[in-house]
């Protein structure tokens, strides 16, 4: 089986989420959580690129906040989902949002992103929960970081390293090898497992999701999200320090294998 078939179809999952689970309350929550993460980062009149924009909620929130926005995603389906979800952001519904389809690992894609702004660098580069799914996380981070102008911000979220991470790597790989009916069975099995595990850690209802998400579609994303890499908080901080960035904010993962969130400033 070729490598393309091993990759999880995030576009299909985002499309179904947007059609079946996205509602005004989730949009409000997505806006609020995006604002909290970028608190202290000016968006009005600034250039903003979202690498792996998925369903487009963060990209549209940035557009609605007055930023000049650009989107990049490897899955062409995400452009359709983005356009469909504009209805949820009246301020951004008619905005021009250039979209580059392709991998951040691809030099041609990187150059196409650069060509959308003067000087080829952005005030804010945002990539939430994406770069660990590229197949080469280190190169993806380096490439994304290169798009940040001096004094700009790099906002990212990366899966935390945990002793169970190698087990999840195998589960995700296996999921993408299986026919559709087996994948559905796996989701039915893992839904209660992940629910119980998250409840045990947080003591809160796992169905209460952040960033406008939905628990069921997050389970599909979590079980199926392959390629898959991970890193500790310290590893990401050291890597970005080596690239000339200083930490502004870090938010540890709520659960051990969840995403650590970061905001860095380019020196």
SEROFI-529884 format. One record per residue: residue in three letters; x, y, z of N, C-alpha, C, CB in turn; residue number from 1. Coordinates in steps of 0.05 Angstrom, whole numbers, plus 5000, padded with zeros to 4 digits. Each point is the difference from the previous one (the first is absolute). Glycine has a CB too. Example, Ala and Ser with C-alpha at 12.3 -4.5 7.8 and 13.67 -1.06 7.14 Angstrom:
SEROFI-529884
type	nX	nY	nZ	caX	caY	caZ	cX	cY	cZ	cbX	cbY	cbZ	seq
ALA	5264	4886	5156	4982	5024	5000	5018	5024	5000	4962	4977	5025	1;
SER	5031	5044	4961	5016	5024	5001	4985	5022	5014	5024	4987	4957	2;
***
This chain:
SEROFI-529884
type	nX	nY	nZ	caX	caY	caZ	cX	cY	cZ	cbX	cbY	cbZ	seq
UNK	5017	4976	5000	4983	5024	5000	5018	5025	5000	4963	4975	5025	1;
UNK	5031	5044	4958	5017	5023	4998	4996	5019	5023	4999	4996	4950	2;
UNK	5020	5023	5053	4999	5018	5023	4976	5018	5001	5049	4999	5000	3;
UNK	4941	5009	4977	4976	5018	4999	4976	4987	5013	5018	5020	4958	4;
UNK	4979	4953	5038	4977	4986	5011	5003	4997	5030	4994	4976	4957	5;
UNK	5030	5026	5054	5005	4997	5028	4992	5025	5015	5036	4968	4991	6;
UNK	4961	5054	4995	4994	5025	5014	4971	5002	5007	5038	5022	4975	7;
UNK	4956	4989	5048	4973	5004	5009	4987	5023	4984	5011	4983	5046	8;
UNK	4964	5014	4946	4986	5020	4984	4987	5021	5019	4992	4966	4963	9;
UNK	5025	5054	5045	4989	5020	5018	4978	5017	4986	5045	5002	5023	10;
UNK	4958	5002	4951	4980	5015	4986	4972	4988	5002	5036	5015	4969	11;
UNK	4962	4959	5028	4974	4986	5002	4989	5004	5028	5014	4966	4965	12;
UNK	5003	5031	5055	4990	5002	5028	4991	5029	5006	5031	4963	5014	13;
UNK	4984	5057	4976	4992	5028	5004	4974	5007	4986	5049	5011	5005	14;
UNK	4948	4977	4971	4976	5005	4985	4975	4989	5015	5027	4998	4957	15;
UNK	4975	4978	5053	4978	4988	5014	4994	5015	5026	5011	4955	4980	16;
UNK	5010	5052	5034	4997	5016	5025	4985	5026	4994	5043	4980	5018	17;
UNK	4966	5034	4961	4988	5026	4994	4971	4998	4992	5045	5015	4985	18;
UNK	4948	4963	5000	4972	4997	4992	4982	4990	5022	5017	4990	4955	19;
UNK	4994	4993	5063	4982	4987	5020	5003	5010	5029	5003	4961	4970	20;
UNK	5019	5052	5036	5005	5006	5028	5005	5030	5006	5018	4955	5005	21;
UNK	4990	5060	4974	5006	5028	5005	4974	5016	5004	5043	4996	4972	22;
UNK	4956	5020	5049	4977	5016	5006	5009	5027	5012	4972	4958	5009	23;
UNK	5010	5061	4994	5008	5026	5010	5015	5000	5026	4961	5018	4977	24;
UNK	5032	4965	5042	5014	4998	5025	5029	4991	4997	4957	4991	5023	25;
UNK	5047	4990	4959	5028	4991	4995	5016	5022	4986	4984	4952	4998	26;
UNK	5003	5062	4984	5014	5022	4987	5008	5022	5021	4975	4991	4957	27;
UNK	5007	5015	5061	5006	5020	5021	5024	4990	5017	4951	5014	5001	28;
UNK	5048	4960	5006	5022	4989	5016	5026	5001	4985	4967	4971	5024	29;
UNK	5032	5022	4951	5025	5001	4983	5011	5028	5000	4983	4962	4972	30;
UNK	5000	5058	5024	5009	5028	5000	5013	5007	5027	4964	5012	4967	31;
UNK	5023	4981	5055	5009	5007	5027	5027	4987	5006	4953	5005	5015	32;
UNK	5050	4969	4978	5025	4986	5006	5023	5010	4983	4973	4960	5014	33;
UNK	5020	5047	4961	5021	5011	4982	5009	5027	5012	4979	4977	4960	34;
UNK	5003	5040	5049	5007	5026	5011	5017	4997	5025	4958	5019	4982	35;
UNK	5036	4961	5035	5015	4995	5025	5028	4992	4993	4958	4987	5024	36;
UNK	5045	4995	4957	5027	4990	4993	5017	5023	4988	4981	4954	4991	37;
UNK	5007	5064	4994	5014	5022	4987	4998	5026	5016	4993	4978	4956	38;
UNK	4999	5020	5069	4998	5024	5016	5027	5014	5002	4963	4980	5027	39;
UNK	5038	5046	4967	5025	5015	4999	5013	5000	4973	5006	4988	5047	40;
UNK	4982	4998	4933	5010	5000	4973	4981	5016	4982	5023	4955	5007	41;
UNK	4986	5067	4983	4983	5017	4983	4994	4986	4974	5019	5041	5021	42;
UNK	4955	4959	4971	4992	4988	4974	4991	5021	4980	4987	4960	5026	43;
UNK	5001	5061	4983	4990	5021	4982	5022	5010	4982	4965	5013	5033	44;
UNK	5032	4984	4940	5019	5010	4981	5025	4983	4997	4982	5044	5010	45;
UNK	5020	4934	5005	5024	4984	4999	4997	4977	4980	5010	5012	5048	46;
UNK	5012	4977	4943	5000	4977	4982	5000	4974	5016	5024	5027	4964	47;
UNK	4960	4954	5028	4995	4976	5016	4998	4976	4980	4976	5026	5037	48;
UNK	5040	4953	4968	4997	4976	4984	4993	4977	5018	5033	5018	4965	49;
UNK	4948	4966	5027	4992	4976	5015	5008	4975	4985	4961	5025	5021	50;
UNK	5058	4961	4989	5011	4976	4987	4985	4976	5010	5046	5021	4995	51;
UNK	4939	4966	4987	4983	4978	5007	4974	5010	5013	5040	4971	5007	52;
UNK	4946	5046	4978	4977	5015	5012	4976	4982	5004	5016	5041	4978	53;
UNK	4982	4935	5011	4979	4981	5006	4973	5010	4993	5028	4983	5035	54;
UNK	4955	5020	4985	4972	5009	4996	4999	5030	4997	4983	4961	5025	55;
UNK	5039	5053	4982	5002	5029	4995	4991	5018	5022	4993	4988	4954	56;
UNK	5000	5002	5070	4990	5017	5021	5021	5021	5009	4970	4963	5014	57;
UNK	5054	5029	4990	5021	5019	5009	5007	5020	4977	5019	4965	5031	58;
UNK	4982	5025	4945	5006	5017	4977	4978	5021	4997	5024	4963	4978	59;
UNK	4951	5029	5025	4978	5019	4997	4998	5018	5024	4976	4967	4974	60;
UNK	5031	5024	5050	5001	5017	5024	5021	5022	4996	4984	4962	5029	61;
UNK	5039	5031	4960	5021	5020	4995	4991	5020	4979	5035	4966	5013	62;
UNK	4951	5024	4967	4990	5018	4979	4979	5019	5011	5009	4965	4966	63;
UNK	4974	5025	5051	4979	5016	5013	5012	5021	5018	4968	4961	4997	64;
UNK	5056	5033	5013	5013	5019	5019	5016	5022	4985	5003	4963	5033	65;
UNK	4996	5036	4940	5012	5021	4985	5028	4994	4988	4974	5030	5028	66;
UNK	5034	4945	4974	5027	4992	4989	4997	4995	4970	5014	4980	5045	67;
UNK	5009	5024	4941	5002	4990	4973	5008	4971	5001	5013	5046	4981	68;
UNK	4971	4936	5011	5004	4971	5005	5006	4984	4975	4970	5005	5039	69;
UNK	5046	4974	4965	5006	4981	4980	4997	4972	5012	5033	5032	4976	70;
UNK	4957	4949	5009	4997	4973	5010	5016	4980	4984	4955	5012	5016	71;
UNK	5055	4968	4997	5014	4978	4987	4991	4974	5012	5040	5029	4991	72;
UNK	4953	4952	4991	4992	4973	5010	5007	4980	4978	4963	5019	5029	73;
UNK	5046	4958	4979	5007	4979	4981	4976	4988	4987	5041	4991	5026	74;
UNK	4936	5010	4987	4976	4987	4991	4982	5020	4985	5002	4967	5038	75;
UNK	4993	5029	4936	4984	5019	4985	4971	5002	5010	5029	4990	4961	76;
UNK	4961	4990	5052	4973	5001	5011	4997	5022	5020	4996	4951	4993	77;
UNK	5026	5056	5021	4998	5021	5021	4993	5027	4988	5034	4974	5027	78;
UNK	4974	5031	4949	4992	5026	4987	4969	5001	4997	5044	5002	4975	79;
UNK	4943	4976	5018	4971	4999	4998	4988	5004	5027	5003	4969	4961	80;
UNK	5008	5018	5060	4989	5003	5027	5003	5029	5010	5012	4952	5009	81;
UNK	5011	5060	4986	5005	5028	5007	4979	5018	4988	5049	4991	5003	82;
UNK	4946	5006	4971	4980	5017	4987	4972	4995	5011	5029	4999	4958	83;
UNK	4964	4976	5048	4974	4994	5012	4997	5013	5027	4999	4957	4974	84;
UNK	5022	5044	5042	4999	5010	5027	5002	5030	5002	5020	4958	5015	85;
UNK	4984	5056	4963	5000	5029	5000	4973	5011	5010	5032	5000	4961	86;
UNK	4947	4984	5035	4973	5009	5009	4999	5006	5030	4980	4974	4962	87;
UNK	5038	5013	5053	5001	5003	5029	5015	5025	5009	4998	4950	5003	88;
UNK	5015	5063	4978	5016	5024	5006	4992	5022	4981	5039	4972	5017	89;
UNK	4939	5042	4989	4991	5021	4981	5021	5021	4993	4955	4993	5020	90;
UNK	5063	5013	4999	5021	5020	4994	5020	4990	4979	4994	5018	5047	91;
UNK	5008	4956	4951	5020	4988	4982	4987	4987	4975	5029	4992	5040	92;
UNK	4945	5010	4958	4986	4985	4978	5009	5008	4972	4961	4996	5031	93;
UNK	5044	5030	4966	5008	5010	4973	5030	5005	4998	4954	5020	4995	94;
UNK	5061	4974	5025	5029	5006	5000	5015	4983	4980	4996	5014	5048	95;
UNK	5025	4997	4941	5018	4985	4982	5020	4986	5018	4994	5033	4962	96;
UNK	5006	4940	5037	5019	4984	5016	5015	4982	4980	4970	5001	5042	97;
UNK	5053	5006	4950	5016	4983	4982	5005	4973	5014	5022	5040	4979	98;
UNK	4974	4938	5006	5004	4973	5011	5020	4985	4982	4953	5000	5019	99;
UNK	5068	4990	4995	5020	4984	4986	4995	4971	5008	5034	5038	5001	100;
UNK	4964	4945	4979	4995	4971	5005	5027	4986	4996	4952	5003	4985	101;
UNK	5056	4983	5037	5025	4985	4999	5012	4998	5027	5008	5015	4954	102;
UNK	5015	4970	5048	5013	4995	5025	5021	5021	5007	4993	4952	4992	103;
UNK	5008	5056	5033	5020	5019	5009	5028	4989	4997	4967	5018	5033	104;
UNK	5036	4956	4962	5026	4988	4995	5010	5005	4972	4988	4964	5033	105;
UNK	4994	5045	4950	5007	5004	4971	5010	5028	4996	4964	4967	4987	106;
UNK	5060	5035	5002	5013	5027	4996	4983	5017	4981	5045	4980	5008	107;
UNK	4942	5008	4973	4983	5015	4981	4976	5012	5015	5015	4970	4962	108;
UNK	4974	5015	5056	4977	5010	5016	5009	5022	5018	4978	4955	4999	109;
UNK	5045	5042	5013	5012	5021	5017	5004	5025	4985	5023	4965	5027	110;
UNK	4987	5033	4949	5004	5024	4983	4974	5013	4992	5042	4980	4983	111;
UNK	4937	5003	5012	4974	5011	4993	4988	5015	5023	4993	4963	4968	112;
UNK	5011	5028	5056	4991	5014	5024	5014	5027	5003	4990	4956	5023	113;
UNK	5037	5043	4973	5016	5025	5002	4990	5021	4980	5039	4972	5016	114;
UNK	4953	5019	4961	4993	5018	4978	4974	5016	5006	5023	4969	4969	115;
UNK	4963	5023	5052	4974	5014	5006	5004	5025	5016	4978	4956	4999	116;
UNK	5046	5048	5012	5004	5025	5017	5027	5013	4992	4973	4980	5038	117;
UNK	5028	5046	4965	5026	5014	4994	5021	4990	5020	4975	5041	4983	118;
UNK	5049	4954	5006	5022	4991	5017	4999	4970	5006	5000	5044	5019	119;
UNK	4978	4943	4975	4999	4971	5002	4997	4989	5029	5026	4999	4959	120;
UNK	4969	5019	5060	4997	4991	5028	4975	5013	5012	5050	4994	5004	121;
UNK	4940	4993	5018	4975	5008	5012	5003	5010	5028	4977	4967	4971	122;
UNK	5004	5050	5038	5000	5009	5028	4992	4976	5018	4988	5047	4986	123;
UNK	4994	4936	5005	4992	4977	5017	4998	4975	4982	4974	5030	5031	124;
UNK	5040	4950	4978	4998	4973	4987	4986	4982	5020	5042	5007	4971	125;
UNK	4936	4981	5021	4983	4984	5018	4998	4972	4989	4974	5040	5015	126;
UNK	5031	4940	5002	4997	4972	4992	4993	4983	5024	5034	5006	4962	127;
UNK	4940	4989	5042	4991	4987	5024	4995	4970	4994	4979	5043	5016	128;
UNK	5038	4940	4997	4995	4971	4998	5004	4989	4972	4969	5005	5037	129;
UNK	5050	5005	4948	5004	4993	4972	5027	4989	4993	4967	5035	4990	130;
UNK	5054	4978	5019	5027	4995	4991	5010	4972	5008	5009	5048	5003	131;
UNK	4978	4940	5018	5007	4973	5008	4987	4979	4982	5005	5016	5047	132;
UNK	4978	4993	4934	4987	4981	4982	5012	5001	4971	4959	5006	5028	133;
UNK	5063	5008	4969	5012	5003	4973	5017	4977	4991	4998	5049	5008	134;
UNK	5012	4935	5011	5019	4979	4993	5029	5008	5005	4968	4984	4967	135;
UNK	5037	5042	5038	5026	5010	5007	4997	5026	5017	5021	4980	4957	136;
UNK	4973	5016	5068	4992	5022	5018	5022	5021	5002	4971	4968	5025	137;
UNK	5054	5023	4977	5022	5018	5004	5002	5019	4976	5024	4966	5028	138;
UNK	4976	5023	4948	5002	5017	4976	4975	5018	4997	5027	4964	4977	139;
UNK	4950	5025	5031	4975	5016	4998	5002	5025	5018	4974	4958	4989	140;
UNK	5037	5038	5036	5002	5022	5019	5021	5020	4989	4988	4970	5038	141;
UNK	5034	5020	4952	5020	5018	4989	4989	5017	4977	5036	4967	5013	142;
UNK	4950	5019	4969	4988	5015	4977	4979	5020	5008	5009	4960	4972	143;
UNK	4974	5032	5047	4979	5019	5009	5013	5023	5015	4968	4962	5004	144;
UNK	5052	5033	5012	5014	5021	5015	5013	5020	4981	5008	4968	5038	145;
UNK	5001	5023	4939	5014	5017	4981	4981	5021	4988	5031	4963	4990	146;
UNK	4943	5033	5014	4980	5019	4989	4994	5023	5019	4981	4962	4975	147;
UNK	5031	5037	5049	4995	5021	5020	5020	5023	4997	4981	4965	5032	148;
UNK	5009	5059	4966	5018	5023	4998	5011	5007	5027	4974	5018	4961	149;
UNK	5049	4996	5040	5011	5008	5026	4980	5016	5016	5046	5001	4980	150;
UNK	4951	4992	5046	4980	5013	5016	4972	4987	4998	5026	5042	4996	151;
UNK	4971	4939	4985	4974	4987	4996	4996	4977	5020	5003	5013	4952	152;
UNK	4974	4975	5047	4992	4979	5018	4996	4973	4985	4978	5034	5030	153;
UNK	5030	4945	4983	4996	4973	4990	4983	4985	5020	5045	5000	4976	154;
UNK	4931	4993	5016	4980	4987	5017	4996	4971	4991	4976	5044	5008	155;
UNK	5030	4937	5009	4997	4972	4992	4992	4982	5023	5034	5008	4965	156;
UNK	4956	4969	5028	4993	4979	5020	5011	4974	4989	4958	5025	5015	157;
UNK	5056	4961	5003	5013	4974	4993	4993	4979	5021	5038	5025	4977	158;
UNK	4956	4951	5014	4994	4978	5018	5023	4996	5020	4972	4978	4964	159;
UNK	5020	5019	5062	5019	4996	5021	5011	4971	5000	4975	5034	5027	160;
UNK	5050	4963	4979	5013	4974	5002	4992	4987	5026	5039	5016	4973	161;
UNK	4952	4958	5026	4991	4985	5023	5008	4971	4995	4961	5032	5010	162;
UNK	5040	4952	5012	5009	4972	4996	4981	4985	4982	5021	5002	5045	163;
UNK	4954	5007	4953	4981	4986	4982	5001	5009	4971	4970	4996	5039	164;
UNK	5046	5025	4955	5001	5011	4973	5008	4979	4979	5012	5043	5020	165;
UNK	5008	4939	4985	5006	4980	4980	4977	4980	4995	5048	5004	5013	166;
UNK	4936	4991	5008	4976	4983	4996	4980	5013	4982	5008	4980	5046	167;
UNK	4988	5046	4958	4981	5014	4983	5010	5002	4972	4985	5026	5039	168;
UNK	5041	4975	4957	5011	5000	4973	4991	4975	4985	5040	5027	5015	169;
UNK	4962	4950	4999	4992	4974	4988	4970	5000	4994	5038	4977	5024	170;
UNK	4946	5033	4995	4971	5000	4996	4992	5017	4976	4994	4994	5050	171;
UNK	5018	5029	4948	4994	5018	4978	5008	4988	4973	5006	5039	5031	172;
UNK	5018	4949	4968	5009	4987	4976	4981	4977	4992	5048	5012	5011	173;
UNK	4944	4972	5008	4982	4977	4995	4974	5010	4990	5022	4974	5036	174;
UNK	4967	5047	4976	4974	5011	4992	5000	5007	4970	4993	5018	5046	175;
UNK	5028	4995	4945	5002	5008	4972	5006	4978	4980	5015	5044	5017	176;
UNK	4993	4933	4993	5004	4976	4983	4974	4985	4996	5046	4997	5017	177;
UNK	4934	5008	4999	4976	4984	5001	4978	5010	4981	5011	4988	5047	178;
UNK	4971	4994	4943	4977	5009	4984	4981	5016	5018	5004	4960	4970	179;
UNK	4977	5054	5017	4983	5019	5014	4984	4988	5022	4997	5025	4958	180;
UNK	4992	4950	5039	4984	4988	5020	5016	4994	5025	4970	4981	4965	181;
UNK	5055	5012	5032	5017	4995	5023	5006	5026	5015	5021	4960	4977	182;
UNK	4984	5061	5008	5005	5026	5012	4976	5009	5017	5030	5012	4962	183;
UNK	4946	4983	5028	4976	5007	5015	4998	4985	5026	4977	5010	4957	184;
UNK	5030	4964	5042	5001	4984	5024	5020	5010	5020	4986	4960	4973	185;
UNK	5037	5048	5017	5021	5011	5018	4990	5025	5014	5035	4981	4970	186;
UNK	4951	5036	5016	4989	5025	5013	4980	4993	5021	5007	5025	4957	187;
UNK	4976	4955	5038	4980	4991	5020	5014	4989	5025	4968	4990	4963	188;
UNK	5055	4997	5033	5015	4989	5023	5014	5022	5015	5006	4957	4975	189;
UNK	5007	5061	5011	5017	5020	5013	4984	5024	5011	5036	4986	4969	190;
UNK	4940	5018	5022	4984	5022	5010	4997	4999	5030	4975	5002	4957	191;
UNK	5015	4975	5054	4997	4999	5030	5027	4998	5014	4957	4978	4993	192;
UNK	5063	5010	4994	5027	4999	5013	5011	5028	5004	5008	4955	4978	193;
UNK	4991	5061	5001	5011	5027	5001	4983	5018	5019	5018	4995	4953	194;
UNK	4955	5000	5046	4982	5015	5019	5008	4995	5029	4963	4997	4966	195;
UNK	5041	4977	5041	5007	4993	5027	5027	5010	5008	4971	4959	4996	196;
UNK	5048	5039	4985	5028	5009	5006	5000	5030	5005	5019	4963	4972	197;
UNK	4967	5052	5012	5000	5029	5003	4985	5008	5026	5002	5005	4950	198;
UNK	4977	4981	5056	4985	5006	5024	5017	4994	5025	4957	4990	4976	199;
UNK	5058	4988	5023	5018	4992	5022	5021	5022	5006	4992	4952	4989	200;
UNK	5017	5061	4990	5022	5020	5003	4988	5027	5007	5028	4975	4967	201;
UNK	4950	5033	5020	4990	5027	5004	4977	5003	5020	5014	5008	4954	202;
UNK	4973	4969	5052	4976	5000	5017	4978	5019	4989	5029	4990	5040	203;
UNK	4971	5013	4934	4980	5017	4987	4988	4985	4977	5025	5042	5014	204;
UNK	4952	4966	4977	4986	4987	4977	5017	5002	4975	4955	5010	5021	205;
UNK	5055	4967	4969	5017	5001	4976	4986	5012	4975	5024	4961	5018	206;
UNK	4950	5040	4983	4985	5011	4977	5002	5030	4999	4969	4961	5002	207;
UNK	5040	5051	5020	5005	5029	5000	5027	5005	4987	4972	5007	5042	208;
UNK	5028	5001	4933	5024	5003	4984	5008	5029	4998	4989	4959	4975	209;
UNK	5036	5046	5021	5010	5027	4995	5001	5006	4970	5027	4998	5043	210;
UNK	4977	5028	4950	5004	5009	4973	4977	4993	4981	5049	4995	5009	211;
UNK	4927	5002	5002	4977	4995	4983	4998	4971	4990	5002	5047	4988	212;
UNK	5014	4935	5023	5001	4973	4990	4977	4983	5011	5050	5005	4996	213;
UNK	4949	4970	4993	4979	4981	5007	5014	4974	5008	4966	5021	4969	214;
UNK	5027	4967	5053	5014	4977	5011	5001	4977	4980	4986	5014	5046	215;
UNK	4992	4979	4941	4999	4978	4981	5020	5004	4978	4952	4992	5011	216;
UNK	5048	5031	4976	5019	5005	4978	5028	5003	5009	4963	5022	4976	217;
UNK	5041	4986	5049	5027	5000	5011	5010	4972	5005	4991	5044	5021	218;
UNK	4991	4938	4986	5009	4972	5004	5009	4988	4973	4967	4995	5038	219;
UNK	5018	5011	4941	5008	4991	4973	5027	5011	4993	4952	4997	4986	220;
UNK	5052	5029	5019	5025	5013	4994	5023	4987	5017	4975	5044	4990	221;
UNK	5019	4951	5035	5021	4990	5018	5008	4971	4992	4982	5029	5037	222;
UNK	4998	4954	4958	5006	4972	4993	5012	4998	4973	4962	4985	5029	223;
UNK	5030	5032	4952	5009	4998	4973	5022	5018	4991	4955	4986	4991	224;
UNK	5052	5034	5025	5019	5020	4991	5028	4990	4996	4973	5032	5025	225;
UNK	5033	4961	4950	5026	4989	4992	5008	5013	4974	4991	4956	5023	226;
UNK	5035	5051	4973	5024	4997	5017	4997	5013	5027	5027	4998	4959	227;
UNK	4989	4993	5060	4998	5008	5028	5027	5002	5013	4955	4979	5003	228;
UNK	5052	5045	5007	5024	5004	5016	4992	5015	5025	5030	5000	4959	229;
UNK	4989	5004	5059	4995	5013	5026	5026	5010	5012	4960	4970	5008	230;
UNK	5038	5048	5012	5024	5011	5012	4992	5012	5027	5021	5010	4955	231;
UNK	4999	4990	5063	4995	5012	5026	5000	5031	4998	5022	4960	5022	232;
UNK	4968	5052	4999	5001	5030	5002	5028	5010	4997	4960	4999	5029	233;
UNK	5059	4989	4986	5027	5009	4999	5013	4997	4973	5004	4987	5047	234;
UNK	4990	4991	4939	5011	4995	4973	4992	5022	4981	5001	4951	5009	235;
UNK	4973	5056	4991	4991	5021	4982	5012	5027	5007	4957	4975	4994	236;
UNK	5044	5031	5032	5012	5026	5008	5030	5002	4992	4968	5001	5039	237;
UNK	5047	4977	4964	5028	5000	4993	5003	5002	4969	5011	4972	5041	238;
UNK	4972	5015	4944	5001	5001	4971	4995	5028	4990	4985	4952	4998	239;
UNK	4994	5061	5013	4994	5027	4992	5020	5020	5009	4952	4988	5001	240;
UNK	5061	5008	5022	5021	5017	5009	5023	4999	4980	4987	4993	5048	241;
UNK	5019	4984	4942	5021	4996	4980	4994	5014	4973	5011	4958	5023	242;
UNK	4963	5047	4973	4991	5013	4975	4997	5030	5004	4977	4958	4986	243;
UNK	5030	5052	5038	4999	5029	5005	4974	5010	5011	5032	5004	4964	244;
UNK	4954	4979	5051	4974	5008	5011	5001	5000	5031	4976	4981	4960	245;
UNK	5009	5037	5052	4997	5001	5029	4971	4993	5007	5037	5035	5004	246;
UNK	4959	4949	5018	4973	4993	5008	4984	5024	5011	5017	4954	5010	247;
UNK	4958	5048	4981	4982	5020	5010	4979	4987	5018	5007	5028	4959	248;
UNK	4984	4949	5033	4979	4985	5015	5002	4971	4994	4970	5040	4998	249;
UNK	5025	4943	5023	4998	4971	4995	4978	4989	5018	5049	4997	4988	250;
UNK	4935	4986	5000	4977	4988	5014	5003	4970	4999	4970	5040	4989	251;
UNK	5037	4947	5033	5004	4970	4999	4974	4986	4993	5036	5004	5034	252;
UNK	4967	4972	4954	4978	4984	4992	4982	4994	5024	5027	4980	4962	253;
UNK	4947	5020	5033	4981	4994	5022	5001	4970	5007	4970	5037	4984	254;
UNK	5035	4947	4996	5003	4971	5005	5028	4992	4989	4950	4991	4996	255;
UNK	5062	4988	5015	5028	4994	4994	5008	4998	4970	5000	4976	5043	256;
UNK	4982	5014	4941	5006	4997	4971	4987	5022	4983	5005	4951	5007	257;
UNK	4985	5070	5006	4988	5022	4986	5021	5019	4989	4959	4996	5028	258;
UNK	5031	5027	4962	5019	5020	4988	5009	5020	5020	4977	4994	4956	259;
UNK	5049	5011	5045	5011	5023	5014	4998	5024	4980	5032	4971	5028	260;
UNK	4959	5052	4983	4997	5024	4984	5023	5020	5006	4949	4993	4999	261;
UNK	5059	5021	4980	5023	5018	5003	4994	5026	4984	5032	4961	5006	262;
UNK	4979	5061	5005	5002	5025	4984	5029	5009	5004	4951	5013	5006	263;
UNK	5063	4989	4971	5028	5009	5000	5002	5027	4986	5017	4952	5002	264;
UNK	5004	5063	5004	5006	5025	4986	5027	4998	4987	4971	5027	5032	265;
UNK	5031	4981	4943	5025	4998	4985	5018	5025	5008	4978	4974	4962	266;
UNK	5046	5020	5047	5017	5021	5009	5014	5015	4977	5008	4974	5042	267;
***
